[in-house]
Amino acid sequence: MIRLAHLKRRLGQYAALWVAAFLLSGAAILVGLTLADLMDAIDAVLPPLLALTALALGGAVVASLVARETLGTKLAVLLLGLLLVLPSLWARVSAAVAIAFFADRSIEYSAAYAGFQIGVARILFPISQALGDGDLFGRVWRAFQWVSTVVGFLSAAARVWPMLRRLLGPEPADEGA
């Protein structure tokens, strides 16, 4: 039996992690720009924040595994953790990519970005080779970037929308009924 309330709580925490990762990375890189070049700021900020994100996601999975939950719930949380680890790490990197885009700089000059791309390639390349040849890896990489961004956006929207509704207040009563 899978406890959906626990999964919903973990997915909400994932959404908060994604939003916080994106915003904190972006803010740290922008602060780093006051002290160094963009690529140096990205290279200084991304590695420790990527490690922090991985630890936070891993901590949530471990907390679920040691909690008094059903085996099905624990396995579902573990599976979701494995599926969401790359999108949550991509939140940090996408902030750097966005800043580099608006600064009209090529992110490929960042050693941290290149290291992240190589690390992801080590995971995705064997999968793409098992499924076919040719330009499959390039398509898988682009799909990863888009899917990670969409997953992050949707999880952020799901987390932020209820807060916005509470902030805007209740719906007005229909006076014509």
Buried (B, 14 or more C-beta within 10 A) or exposed (E): EBBEEBBEBBBBBBBBBBBBBBEBBBEBBBEBBEEEEBBBBBBBBBBEBBEBBBEBBEEBBEEBBEEEBEEEBBBBBBEBBEEBBBBBBBBBBBBBBBBBEEEEBEBEBBEBBEBBBEEBBEEBBEEBEEEEEEEBBEEBBEEBBEEBBEBBBEBBEEBBEEEEEEEEEEEEEEEEE
